[in-house]
Amino acid sequence: MKNEFHSILIINNQQSQTDNWLKDKFGQINQQLSPNNPDLFIIQDDYSINKIREIKTFLSKKPFQHQSKIVVIYSAQNLKTESQNALLKTIEEIGDNYIFLICNNKNTLLDTILSRCTLVNLKQTQQNSGKIISTNGQLSSKTYQKDEVQPLLEEQLYLYQQLLIKNPSLEISQKIKIIIKTLDMIKHNVDPLLALDYFFLTPNS
């Protein structure tokens, strides 16, 4: 995973599906979603500002067994404003570590947090085909709404990353770079539909 994906917001309400997604991501950085992992800090019942401040202390120390540390916050919609503000400072200084926020409604989080996180909408992924889209240098015959574009691209990024693990190739690597570039365009306020055109029309090499 690239640096721009070190703070990730997962929209979902099914923990089993979320955990399966996390296990795949953790595997990419040689980590484990396990209570025995000393470099993993999980929050799922205490959302106080003191608990959030513990994250900063946890991340300030060197990893025990891995190159980075990971924080997972389940049901992040339970974070009060003061806790979110404390978390924001940690996200801004994430370094080589990772923070995963899981919630069922992104509108419960501060815009300043949303703007610093990569969104992964697993609810949307459930509704999509789960298949890699063949671009072939042509525009899609399907019409997309603006709010569909980012979840679509994030799903494609995930699928291509899994494909790269199973079948490494320069073509797949190039496509991943194109998707990351397209998502970056959206983050910098390029019209999502124009960014999607870039995804479809840009050749892999």
N, CA and C of each residue as an Amber inpcrd file, in Angstrom:
protein
   615
   0.8340000  -1.1900000   0.0000000   0.0000000   0.0000000   0.0000000
   0.8740000   1.2470000   0.0000000   0.4290000   2.2490000  -0.7200000
   1.1640000   3.5020000  -0.8200000   0.8580000   4.3800000   0.3870000
   1.6800000   5.4560000   0.5490000   1.5100000   6.3290000   1.6930000
   0.1310000   6.9570000   1.7650000  -0.4600000   7.2830000   0.6020000
  -1.7530000   7.9390000   0.6180000  -2.8570000   7.0250000   1.1230000
  -2.5400000   5.7450000   1.3390000  -3.5310000   4.8130000   1.8440000
  -3.2310000   4.3840000   3.2730000  -2.5310000   5.2080000   4.0280000
  -2.2080000   4.8500000   5.3990000  -3.3390000   5.1840000   6.3630000
  -4.2830000   6.0350000   5.9690000  -5.4840000   6.3180000   6.7640000
  -6.6770000   5.9320000   5.9140000  -7.3820000   4.8970000   6.3280000
  -8.4260000   4.3120000   5.4910000  -9.7370000   4.2560000   6.2630000
 -10.8000000   4.7620000   5.6380000 -12.1370000   4.7180000   6.2180000
 -12.9470000   3.6630000   5.4840000 -13.4280000   2.6720000   6.2320000
 -14.2100000   1.5790000   5.6540000 -15.6740000   1.7690000   6.0360000
 -16.5360000   1.8730000   5.0270000 -17.9630000   2.0060000   5.2730000
 -18.5920000   0.6250000   5.1760000 -19.0780000   0.1270000   6.2960000
 -19.6970000  -1.1970000   6.2930000 -20.3680000  -1.4450000   7.6410000
 -21.2950000  -2.4000000   7.6850000 -21.9220000  -2.7560000   8.9530000
 -21.8940000  -4.2590000   9.1980000 -21.0890000  -4.9840000   8.4230000
 -20.9290000  -6.4140000   8.6160000 -19.4830000  -6.6940000   9.0270000
 -19.2680000  -7.0090000  10.2960000 -17.8970000  -7.1440000  10.7850000
 -17.1540000  -8.2950000  10.1200000 -17.8450000  -9.3970000   9.8230000
 -17.1550000 -10.5360000   9.2080000 -16.5930000 -10.1520000   7.8460000
 -17.3630000  -9.4160000   7.0680000 -16.8750000  -8.9800000   5.7530000
 -15.7330000  -7.9790000   5.9140000 -15.8910000  -7.0740000   6.8760000
 -14.8430000  -6.0880000   7.1330000 -13.5520000  -6.7750000   7.5580000
 -13.6610000  -7.7460000   8.4600000 -12.4660000  -8.4440000   8.9440000
 -11.7760000  -9.2200000   7.8230000 -12.5420000  -9.8030000   6.9240000
 -11.9360000 -10.5050000   5.7820000 -11.1710000  -9.5210000   4.9060000
 -11.7450000  -8.3310000   4.7130000 -11.0720000  -7.2890000   3.9200000
  -9.7900000  -6.8560000   4.6220000  -9.8690000  -6.6660000   5.9450000
  -8.6970000  -6.2470000   6.7050000  -7.5980000  -7.3040000   6.6530000
  -7.9740000  -8.5750000   6.7730000  -6.9780000  -9.6490000   6.7300000
  -6.2030000  -9.6300000   5.4160000  -6.9090000  -9.3760000   4.3190000
  -6.2390000  -9.2800000   3.0170000  -5.2620000  -8.1090000   3.0000000
  -5.7020000  -6.9630000   3.5090000  -4.8420000  -5.7820000   3.5210000
  -3.6430000  -5.9780000   4.4390000  -3.9030000  -6.5600000   5.6110000
  -2.8140000  -6.7950000   6.5570000  -1.7690000  -7.7290000   5.9410000
  -2.2380000  -8.7330000   5.2060000  -1.3140000  -9.6750000   4.5880000
  -0.3740000  -9.0080000   3.6120000  -0.8410000  -7.9180000   2.9810000
  -0.0080000  -7.2080000   2.0120000   1.1610000  -6.4990000   2.6730000
   1.0560000  -6.2410000   3.9630000   2.1640000  -5.5890000   4.6770000
   2.7100000  -6.5270000   5.7610000   2.4860000  -7.8290000   5.5640000
   3.0230000  -8.8710000   6.4570000   2.5860000  -8.6800000   7.9060000
   1.3100000  -8.3120000   8.0760000   0.7330000  -8.1660000   9.4100000
  -0.3920000  -9.1800000   9.5990000  -0.9020000  -9.2690000  10.8400000
  -1.9780000 -10.1960000  11.1400000  -3.0580000  -9.4870000  11.9560000
  -4.3160000  -9.7740000  11.6000000  -5.4320000  -9.2680000  12.3970000
  -5.6560000 -10.2650000  13.5330000  -4.9120000 -10.0610000  14.6090000
  -4.9240000 -11.0150000  15.7170000  -4.6760000 -10.2780000  17.0330000
  -5.3760000 -10.6760000  18.0960000  -5.1310000 -10.0450000  19.4090000
  -3.7210000 -10.3050000  19.9190000  -3.0240000 -11.2650000  19.3420000
  -1.6510000 -11.5700000  19.7410000  -0.6150000 -10.7350000  18.9910000
  -1.0790000  -9.8920000  18.0910000  -0.1670000  -9.0350000  17.3300000
   0.2110000  -7.8230000  18.1930000   1.4570000  -7.7070000  18.6250000
   1.8480000  -6.6050000  19.5120000   1.8810000  -5.2440000  18.8270000
   1.8170000  -5.2570000  17.4950000   1.8620000  -4.0040000  16.7340000
   0.4810000  -3.5880000  16.2370000  -0.5480000  -4.1600000  16.8530000
  -1.9330000  -3.8520000  16.4860000  -2.6750000  -3.3100000  17.6990000
  -3.3610000  -2.1700000  17.5210000  -4.1420000  -1.5280000  18.5770000
  -5.5860000  -1.4470000  18.1000000  -6.4980000  -2.1030000  18.8170000
  -7.9040000  -2.1600000  18.3940000  -8.7960000  -1.4350000  19.3970000
  -9.7120000  -0.6230000  18.8820000 -10.7290000   0.0370000  19.6960000
 -12.0900000  -0.4270000  19.2080000 -12.9000000  -0.9470000  20.1270000
 -14.2380000  -1.3650000  19.7230000 -15.2900000  -1.2310000  20.8280000
 -14.9120000  -0.6200000  21.9410000 -15.9320000  -0.4070000  22.9730000
 -15.6980000   0.8630000  23.8030000 -14.5200000   1.4070000  23.7680000
 -14.2110000   2.6160000  24.5310000 -13.8060000   3.7050000  23.5340000
 -14.6530000   4.7420000  23.4170000 -14.4130000   5.7910000  22.4180000
 -14.1100000   7.1380000  23.0760000 -13.6670000   7.0730000  24.3130000
 -13.3560000   8.2950000  25.0560000 -12.1130000   8.9690000  24.4870000
 -11.9480000  10.2380000  24.8050000 -10.7860000  10.9730000  24.3250000
  -9.5000000  10.4000000  24.9260000  -9.5710000   9.8810000  26.1500000
  -8.3860000   9.2730000  26.7550000  -7.9470000   8.0290000  25.9820000
  -8.9110000   7.2510000  25.5310000  -8.5780000   6.0660000  24.7460000
  -7.9570000   6.4550000  23.4190000  -8.4880000   7.4990000  22.8060000
  -7.9290000   7.9700000  21.5330000  -6.5130000   8.4820000  21.7330000
  -6.2520000   9.1050000  22.8620000  -4.9070000   9.6000000  23.1400000
  -3.9090000   8.4570000  23.3200000  -4.4160000   7.2910000  23.7280000
  -3.5380000   6.1280000  23.8460000  -2.9610000   5.7190000  22.4900000
  -3.6950000   6.0340000  21.4220000  -3.2210000   5.7080000  20.0720000
  -1.9050000   6.4140000  19.7850000  -1.8410000   7.6910000  20.1390000
  -0.6260000   8.4640000  19.9000000   0.5540000   7.8610000  20.6460000
   0.3150000   7.4520000  21.9010000   1.3750000   6.8190000  22.6880000
   1.8120000   5.5090000  22.0510000   0.8310000   4.7210000  21.6150000
   1.1090000   3.4330000  20.9690000   1.9500000   3.6210000  19.7150000
   1.5830000   4.5970000  18.8820000   2.2920000   4.8060000  17.6200000
   3.6520000   5.4660000  17.8100000   3.8620000   6.1050000  18.9390000
   5.1300000   6.8000000  19.1730000   6.2850000   5.8280000  19.4490000
   5.9440000   4.5850000  19.7840000   6.9670000   3.5840000  20.0740000
   7.2620000   2.7470000  18.8320000   8.4690000   2.2490000  18.7400000
   8.8690000   1.4470000  17.5910000   8.1020000   0.1240000  17.5530000
   7.8070000  -0.3770000  16.3530000   7.1330000  -1.6810000  16.2440000
   7.9680000  -2.7920000  16.8710000   7.2940000  -3.8060000  17.4030000
   7.9790000  -4.9360000  18.0150000   8.4490000  -5.9440000  16.9800000
   7.5660000  -6.2880000  16.0350000   7.8590000  -7.3720000  15.1080000
   7.7060000  -6.9870000  13.6360000   7.2370000  -5.7900000  13.3550000
   6.9260000  -5.4150000  11.9770000   7.5500000  -4.0570000  11.6380000
   7.3800000  -3.6570000  10.3850000   7.9340000  -2.3810000   9.9460000
   7.0220000  -1.2060000  10.2970000   5.7820000  -1.5030000  10.6340000
   4.8370000  -0.4430000  10.9560000   3.8430000  -0.9350000  11.9960000
   3.0770000  -0.0050000  12.5550000   2.0220000  -0.3340000  13.5070000
   0.6580000  -0.0370000  12.8810000  -0.3670000  -0.7170000  13.4050000
  -1.7090000  -0.5720000  12.8540000  -2.7050000  -0.2850000  13.9730000
  -3.6190000   0.6440000  13.6970000  -4.7290000   0.9470000  14.5930000
  -6.0330000   0.6590000  13.8580000  -6.9260000  -0.0750000  14.4960000
  -8.2470000  -0.3470000  13.9330000  -9.3020000   0.1630000  14.9070000
 -10.1950000   1.0290000  14.4220000 -11.2750000   1.5460000  15.2540000
 -12.6060000   1.0800000  14.6630000 -13.2360000   0.1270000  15.3170000
 -14.5510000  -0.3500000  14.8990000 -15.6360000   0.6400000  15.3520000
 -16.7230000   0.6960000  14.5980000 -17.8700000   1.5600000  14.9480000
 -17.4150000   2.9800000  15.2410000 -16.6260000   3.5260000  14.3160000
 -16.0570000   4.8680000  14.5180000 -17.1290000   5.9470000  14.5860000
 -18.3640000   5.6170000  14.1850000 -19.4520000   6.5920000  14.3000000
 -19.7480000   6.9330000  15.7620000 -19.2080000   6.1410000  16.6960000
 -19.4120000   6.3990000  18.1230000 -18.4360000   7.4240000  18.6930000
 -17.4830000   7.8620000  17.8920000 -16.5170000   8.8530000  18.3530000
 -17.1710000  10.2250000  18.4770000 -17.0720000  10.8180000  19.6460000
 -17.5900000  12.1700000  19.8450000 -16.6330000  13.1770000  19.1930000
 -17.0900000  14.4120000  19.0860000 -16.3150000  15.4390000  18.3870000
 -14.9380000  15.6240000  18.9990000 -14.8530000  15.6530000  20.3380000
 -13.5500000  15.8640000  20.9750000 -12.6050000  14.6980000  20.6960000
 -13.1480000  13.4860000  20.6390000 -12.3230000  12.3190000  20.3310000
 -11.8620000  12.3660000  18.8740000 -12.7390000  12.8060000  17.9830000
 -12.3700000  12.9120000  16.5730000 -11.2830000  13.9580000  16.3650000
 -11.3680000  15.0600000  17.0820000 -10.3390000  16.0940000  16.9630000
  -8.9910000  15.5790000  17.4480000  -9.0030000  14.7890000  18.5140000
  -7.7550000  14.2010000  19.0090000  -7.1980000  13.2060000  17.9930000
  -8.0980000  12.4300000  17.3790000  -7.6810000  11.4520000  16.3740000
  -7.1130000  12.1480000  15.1430000  -7.6800000  13.2880000  14.7860000
  -7.2300000  14.0260000  13.6000000  -5.7450000  14.3520000  13.6820000
  -5.2870000  14.7640000  14.8400000  -3.8740000  15.1030000  15.0110000
  -2.9870000  13.8810000  14.7750000  -3.4700000  12.7230000  15.2100000
  -2.7100000  11.4910000  14.9970000  -2.6760000  11.1130000  13.5210000
  -3.8020000  11.2620000  12.8420000  -3.8630000  10.9530000  11.4120000
  -2.9010000  11.8420000  10.6300000  -2.8080000  13.0960000  11.0280000
  -1.9300000  14.0320000  10.3280000  -0.4560000  13.6830000  10.5060000
  -0.1460000  12.9040000  11.5290000   1.2450000  12.5330000  11.8110000
   1.4210000  11.0170000  11.7560000   0.7220000  10.3740000  10.8250000
   0.6510000   8.9160000  10.7670000   1.9870000   8.2600000  10.4270000
   2.8120000   8.9480000   9.6370000   4.0980000   8.3740000   9.2520000
   3.9250000   7.1110000   8.4360000   4.6550000   6.0580000   8.7920000
   4.5740000   4.7780000   8.0770000   3.5690000   3.8200000   8.7090000
   2.7890000   4.3060000   9.6590000   1.8050000   3.4630000  10.3260000
   0.4680000   3.5180000   9.5860000  -0.5040000   2.7430000  10.0890000
  -1.8010000   2.6580000   9.4280000  -2.9290000   2.8330000  10.4360000
  -3.9690000   3.5490000  10.0260000  -5.1800000   3.6690000  10.8240000
  -6.3680000   3.2770000   9.9510000  -7.1570000   2.3180000  10.4410000
  -8.3680000   1.8840000   9.7520000  -9.5680000   2.2770000  10.6080000
 -10.4480000   3.0850000  10.0440000 -11.6910000   3.4550000  10.7180000
 -12.8320000   2.6970000  10.0580000 -13.6520000   2.0400000  10.8450000
 -14.7990000   1.3300000  10.3050000 -16.0620000   1.9640000  10.8570000
 -16.9700000   2.3830000   9.9910000 -18.2280000   2.9560000  10.4580000
 -19.3340000   2.6410000   9.4600000 -20.5770000   2.8560000   9.8710000
 -21.7020000   2.5640000   8.9890000 -22.2410000   3.7990000   8.2950000
 -21.6960000   4.9640000   8.6590000 -22.1680000   6.2070000   8.0480000
 -21.0710000   7.2510000   8.1460000 -20.4720000   7.5900000   7.0260000
 -19.3510000   8.5350000   7.0370000 -19.7700000   9.9340000   7.4620000
 -21.0630000  10.2340000   7.3850000 -21.5400000  11.5740000   7.7450000
 -21.4310000  11.8410000   9.2370000 -21.1340000  10.8120000  10.0180000
 -20.9470000  11.0010000  11.4620000 -19.5440000  11.4980000  11.7910000
 -18.6650000  11.5180000  10.7930000 -17.2720000  11.9190000  11.0260000
 -17.0160000  13.3300000  10.5130000 -16.0510000  13.9940000  11.1200000
 -15.6870000  15.3530000  10.7270000 -15.1580000  15.3740000   9.2920000
 -15.4610000  16.4560000   8.5880000 -14.9640000  16.6000000   7.2180000
 -13.4440000  16.5790000   7.1740000 -12.8120000  17.0990000   8.2130000
 -11.3490000  17.1290000   8.2400000 -10.7540000  15.7250000   8.3160000
 -11.4690000  14.8030000   8.9490000 -11.0250000  13.4090000   8.9840000
 -11.2900000  12.7510000   7.6380000 -12.4790000  12.9920000   7.0840000
 -12.8360000  12.3980000   5.7930000 -11.8440000  12.7980000   4.7100000
 -11.4060000  14.0470000   4.7350000 -10.5150000  14.5440000   3.6920000
  -9.1240000  13.9220000   3.7690000  -8.7890000  13.3300000   4.9070000
  -7.4650000  12.7320000   5.0960000  -7.4830000  11.2090000   5.0190000
  -8.6400000  10.6600000   4.6840000  -8.7660000   9.2050000   4.6050000
  -9.1270000   8.7560000   3.1920000  -8.6450000   7.5970000   2.8340000
  -9.0990000   6.9320000   1.6240000 -10.3670000   6.1630000   1.9620000
 -11.4080000   6.3830000   1.1680000 -12.6990000   5.7530000   1.4400000
 -12.8080000   4.4010000   0.7510000 -13.1880000   3.3920000   1.5020000
 -13.4900000   2.0690000   0.9520000 -14.9230000   1.7420000   1.3480000
 -15.8320000   1.7490000   0.3860000 -17.2450000   1.5270000   0.6700000
 -17.5840000   0.0690000   0.3900000 -17.5110000  -0.7660000   1.4170000
 -17.8120000  -2.1810000   1.2310000 -19.2970000  -2.4030000   1.0000000
 -20.1330000  -1.4960000   1.4840000 -21.5620000  -1.5870000   1.1640000
 -21.7660000  -1.4760000  -0.3360000 -21.0520000  -0.5230000  -0.9330000
 -21.1540000  -0.3260000  -2.3770000 -20.5650000  -1.5170000  -3.1190000
 -19.4500000  -2.0480000  -2.5950000 -18.8080000  -3.1930000  -3.2380000
 -19.7420000  -4.3920000  -3.2870000 -20.5570000  -4.5690000  -2.2490000
 -21.5100000  -5.6710000  -2.2360000 -22.4840000  -5.5520000  -3.3990000
 -22.7960000  -4.3200000  -3.8080000 -23.7710000  -4.0960000  -4.8620000
 -23.1450000  -4.1760000  -6.2460000 -21.8190000  -4.0540000  -6.3240000
 -21.1380000  -4.0840000  -7.6130000 -20.8610000  -5.5150000  -8.0390000
 -20.3120000  -5.6660000  -9.2080000 -20.1080000  -6.9950000  -9.7710000
 -18.9730000  -7.7460000  -9.0960000 -18.0290000  -7.0200000  -8.5030000
 -16.8600000  -7.6700000  -7.9390000 -15.9180000  -8.1760000  -9.0160000
 -16.0760000  -7.6710000 -10.2230000 -15.2550000  -8.1030000 -11.3390000
 -14.4070000  -6.9370000 -11.8460000 -13.2510000  -7.2770000 -12.3720000
 -12.3710000  -6.2600000 -12.9450000 -12.9950000  -5.7190000 -14.2280000
 -12.9800000  -4.4110000 -14.3580000 -13.5300000  -3.7590000 -15.5440000
 -12.4700000  -3.7140000 -16.6340000 -12.8210000  -4.1600000 -17.8000000
 -11.9160000  -4.0970000 -18.9450000 -12.0820000  -2.7460000 -19.6210000
 -10.9940000  -1.9490000 -19.6480000 -11.0870000  -0.6030000 -20.2060000
 -10.7830000  -0.5620000 -21.7040000  -9.6600000  -1.1760000 -22.1060000
  -9.3140000  -1.2820000 -23.5300000  -9.2630000   0.0690000 -24.2470000
  -8.9320000   1.1280000 -23.5050000  -8.7990000   2.4410000 -24.1370000
 -10.0970000   3.0130000 -24.6400000 -11.2240000   2.5370000 -24.1180000
 -12.5290000   3.0260000 -24.5600000 -13.3550000   3.4600000 -23.3560000
 -14.2360000   4.4260000 -23.5750000 -15.1230000   4.8540000 -22.5120000
 -16.1380000   3.7640000 -22.1890000 -16.6180000   3.7540000 -20.9690000
 -17.5940000   2.7470000 -20.5660000 -18.9320000   2.9940000 -21.2530000
 -19.6010000   1.9210000 -21.5890000 -20.9420000   2.0420000 -22.1710000
 -21.9800000   2.3160000 -21.0860000 -21.5800000   2.0840000 -19.8150000
 -22.4830000   2.3380000 -18.7000000 -22.3310000   3.7720000 -18.2200000
 -23.4380000   4.3810000 -17.8360000 -23.4180000   5.7400000 -17.3080000
 -23.3020000   5.6900000 -15.7860000 -22.2930000   6.3860000 -15.2520000
 -22.0760000   6.4080000 -13.8100000 -22.4790000   7.7620000 -13.2320000
 -22.9900000   7.7290000 -12.0100000 -23.2390000   8.9550000 -11.2690000
 -21.9510000   9.3570000 -10.5550000 -21.8130000  10.6440000 -10.2420000
 -20.5670000  11.1170000  -9.6270000 -20.2480000  10.4020000  -8.3200000
 -21.2870000  10.1310000  -7.5120000 -21.0210000   9.5070000  -6.2230000
 -20.7150000   8.0200000  -6.3340000 -20.8150000   7.4680000  -7.5370000
 -20.4760000   6.0640000  -7.7480000 -19.0170000   5.8680000  -8.1240000
 -18.3690000   6.9410000  -8.5890000 -17.0500000   6.8090000  -9.2010000
 -15.9900000   6.3740000  -8.2030000 -15.8750000   7.0650000  -7.0660000
 -14.8110000   6.7290000  -6.1140000 -14.9660000   5.3120000  -5.5560000
 -16.1670000   4.8870000  -5.1150000 -16.3060000   3.4900000  -4.6670000
 -15.9600000   2.4920000  -5.7630000 -16.3180000   2.7990000  -7.0040000
 -15.9890000   1.9120000  -8.1200000 -14.4840000   1.7630000  -8.2750000
 -13.7760000   2.8850000  -8.2390000 -12.3250000   2.8600000  -8.4120000
 -11.6390000   2.1630000  -7.2410000 -12.1380000   2.3800000  -6.0360000
 -11.5530000   1.7300000  -4.8650000 -11.7450000   0.2220000  -4.9390000
 -12.8940000  -0.2030000  -5.4520000 -13.1170000  -1.6350000  -5.6380000
 -12.1520000  -2.1880000  -6.6810000 -11.9800000  -1.4430000  -7.7880000
 -11.0690000  -1.8870000  -8.8370000  -9.6300000  -1.9610000  -8.3230000
  -9.2410000  -0.9840000  -7.5000000  -7.8960000  -0.9950000  -6.9220000
  -7.6930000  -2.2510000  -6.0780000  -8.6650000  -2.5510000  -5.2500000
  -8.5800000  -3.7440000  -4.4040000  -8.4780000  -5.0140000  -5.2520000
  -9.3110000  -5.1250000  -6.3020000  -9.3130000  -6.3160000  -7.1500000
  -7.9870000  -6.4690000  -7.9020000  -7.4610000  -5.3570000  -8.4050000
  -6.1820000  -5.4220000  -9.1200000  -5.0350000  -5.7580000  -8.1720000
  -5.1020000  -5.2380000  -6.9310000  -4.0600000  -5.5810000  -5.9570000
  -4.0680000  -7.0720000  -5.6690000  -5.2600000  -7.6530000  -5.5370000
  -5.3530000  -9.0910000  -5.3010000  -4.8320000  -9.8690000  -6.5110000
  -5.1330000  -9.3640000  -7.7060000  -4.6660000 -10.0220000  -8.9240000
  -3.1480000  -9.9620000  -9.0310000  -2.5690000  -8.8250000  -8.6120000
  -1.1130000  -8.6670000  -8.6750000  -0.4150000  -9.6560000  -7.7440000
  -1.0230000  -9.9010000  -6.5810000  -0.4460000 -10.8670000  -5.6430000
  -0.4240000 -12.2660000  -6.2580000  -1.5280000 -12.6280000  -6.9340000
  -1.6480000 -13.9650000  -7.5030000  -0.8680000 -14.1210000  -8.8010000
  -0.8040000 -13.0330000  -9.5820000  -0.1900000 -13.1150000 -10.9060000
   0.5700000 -11.8220000 -11.2190000   1.7380000 -11.6220000 -10.5990000
   2.4870000 -10.3750000 -10.7990000   2.8120000 -10.1280000 -12.2750000
   2.5680000  -8.9070000 -12.7160000   2.9080000  -8.5470000 -14.0880000
   3.0210000  -7.0350000 -14.1900000   3.7780000  -6.5760000 -15.1800000
   3.9490000  -5.1430000 -15.3920000   2.6280000  -4.4870000 -15.7790000
   1.8220000  -5.1840000 -16.5590000   0.5380000  -4.6230000 -17.0000000
  -0.3850000  -4.3450000 -15.8150000  -0.4600000  -5.2920000 -14.8880000
  -1.3140000  -5.1040000 -13.7120000  -0.7720000  -3.9800000 -12.8440000
   0.5480000  -3.9390000 -12.6860000   1.1750000  -2.8830000 -11.9020000
   0.8850000  -1.5080000 -12.4910000   0.9390000  -1.4010000 -13.8220000
   0.6410000  -0.1420000 -14.4900000  -0.8120000   0.2590000 -14.2770000
  -1.7150000  -0.7190000 -14.3250000  -3.1260000  -0.4080000 -14.1290000
  -3.3680000   0.0980000 -12.7150000  -2.6820000  -0.4890000 -11.7270000
  -2.8150000  -0.0220000 -10.3540000  -2.3600000   1.4330000 -10.2400000
  -1.2680000   1.7710000 -10.9160000  -0.7770000   3.1540000 -10.8970000
  -1.8040000   4.1080000 -11.5000000  -2.4690000   3.6650000 -12.5590000
  -3.5000000   4.4900000 -13.2050000  -4.6730000   4.7250000 -12.2490000
  -5.0870000   3.6630000 -11.5440000  -6.2020000   3.8050000 -10.6130000
  -5.8290000   4.7470000  -9.4710000  -4.6160000   4.5950000  -8.9360000
  -4.1620000   5.4760000  -7.8540000  -4.1240000   6.9290000  -8.3270000
  -3.6420000   7.1430000  -9.5520000  -3.6060000   8.4840000 -10.1230000
  -5.0220000   9.0400000 -10.2770000  -5.9550000   8.1980000 -10.7140000
  -7.3400000   8.6380000 -10.8970000  -7.9600000   9.0250000  -9.5610000
  -7.7240000   8.2160000  -8.5250000  -8.2360000   8.5460000  -7.1920000
  -7.6120000   9.8370000  -6.6740000  -6.3430000  10.0370000  -6.9780000
  -5.6640000  11.2640000  -6.5610000  -6.2820000  12.4830000  -7.2480000
  -6.6820000  12.3250000  -8.5070000  -7.3530000  13.4160000  -9.2250000
  -8.6410000  13.8150000  -8.5220000  -9.4000000  12.8050000  -8.0700000
 -10.6560000  13.0910000  -7.3740000 -10.3790000  13.8060000  -6.0560000
  -9.3220000  13.3580000  -5.3460000  -8.9580000  14.0080000  -4.0860000
  -8.6020000  15.4750000  -4.2890000  -8.0940000  15.7860000  -5.4890000
  -7.7210000  17.1720000  -5.7880000  -8.8260000  17.8850000  -6.5600000
 -10.0650000  17.4190000  -6.3410000 -11.2810000  18.0970000  -6.8000000
 -11.4950000  18.0920000  -8.3070000 -10.8640000  17.1550000  -9.0150000
 -11.2070000  16.9640000 -10.4160000 -12.5920000  16.3260000 -10.4790000
 -13.4000000  16.7360000 -11.4280000 -14.7300000  16.1570000 -11.5790000
 -14.6100000  14.6280000 -11.6660000 -15.3190000  13.8810000 -10.7970000
 -15.1860000  12.4210000 -10.7820000 -15.4370000  11.7630000 -12.1310000
 -16.3660000  12.2960000 -12.9140000 -16.6560000  11.6970000 -14.2160000
 -15.5130000  11.9330000 -15.2050000 -14.8570000  13.0870000 -15.1040000
 -13.6810000  13.3380000 -15.9460000 -12.5250000  12.4390000 -15.5180000
 -12.3930000  12.2570000 -14.2120000 -11.3540000  11.3530000 -13.7090000
 -11.6130000   9.9290000 -14.1880000 -12.8690000   9.5360000 -14.2210000
 -13.2230000   8.1930000 -14.6930000 -12.8560000   8.0310000 -16.1660000
 -13.0240000   9.1010000 -16.9540000 -12.5940000   9.0610000 -18.3570000
 -11.1070000   8.7690000 -18.4480000 -10.3180000   9.3700000 -17.5510000
  -8.8710000   9.1210000 -17.5200000  -8.6020000   7.6530000 -17.2650000
  -9.3470000   7.0640000 -16.3270000  -9.1860000   5.6420000 -16.0020000
  -9.4510000   4.7670000 -17.2170000 -10.5180000   5.0640000 -17.9390000
 -10.8860000   4.2280000 -19.0860000  -9.9590000   4.4380000 -20.2870000
  -9.4850000   5.6670000 -20.4780000  -8.7750000   5.9880000 -21.7270000
  -7.2620000   5.8560000 -21.6520000  -6.7050000   5.8750000 -20.4270000
  -5.2450000   5.8240000 -20.3000000  -4.7380000   4.4020000 -20.5580000
  -3.8150000   4.2340000 -21.5220000  -3.2450000   2.8930000 -21.7740000
  -2.3650000   2.4730000 -20.6210000  -2.1360000   1.1710000 -20.4820000
  -1.3490000   0.6300000 -19.3730000   0.1380000   0.9200000 -19.4700000
   0.6080000   1.3280000 -20.6220000   2.0380000   1.5860000 -20.7770000
   2.2750000   2.8940000 -21.4900000
